[in-house]
Amino acid sequence: KQWYQRRVREVKGYKDLVSEQGDMMKDLVNQQSAELKSLMSKHAEEVGELKSDLKTLKSTIDVMRSEVRLISQQKLTWQNSTQAGRHFSDFLVDGVYRMTNDESGMNPIQHTADNQVGPNMMVMIDLGALFKIHTVKLWKRTSTCCDGRFPGLLIYADDTLIGVTSGVKYLYNFPVNGEVYANKIYVKQPAARTVNFLEIQVFGTGPFGKDEISCDLDHMQPS
């Protein structure tokens, strides 16, 4: 009888211990579940805030990209040759275009070499990305020595002809109509003459990815 009572007490003790451990496990599971729900809720809030921030950033970028602005200054340039080894194509986009006759000093000009003239002398501005072109401005040098070389120049946005110079002006303006997108701007001289300018400015919007625009991009490879 004593042995039986002792076994009953032992079994009851085991049951109490299991019940106590079960309660502890339930409490631990409930606690971890509550912490997990809290973390998930916090994560959802952070994800929501991140999405909101990204949406705001995208909206800001879209506004910036939609603004017509100067997109050529300090961009990479190229020309067929360089007059006297010093009238570089970089002067086209240096932001200096004073109406003063100091072309070898504080008001430098771009100039292809006189001793290397031939058809299709040109200068090129690499915009660095795909932009929608709005306006191209050509600033003639202040000197009148080369005025006869300015009429008849061809202005291209990649392969799209956007204008031809006529007459002699200190500033040629070429507004661009329609959906013209380009990576590069070219000014070409079809005659056997040099190309020389004080400044070239390109205004536009962007940059854009090719998948963002609806026009045919097959023409966007320089010739």
Helices and strands as residue ranges (DSSP letters): H 2-66, E 69-70, E 76-79, G 83-85, G 89-93, E 110-111, G 114-116, E 121-139, G 147-149, E 154-157, E 160-164, E 171-175, E 181-189, E 196-197, E 199-208, G 210-212
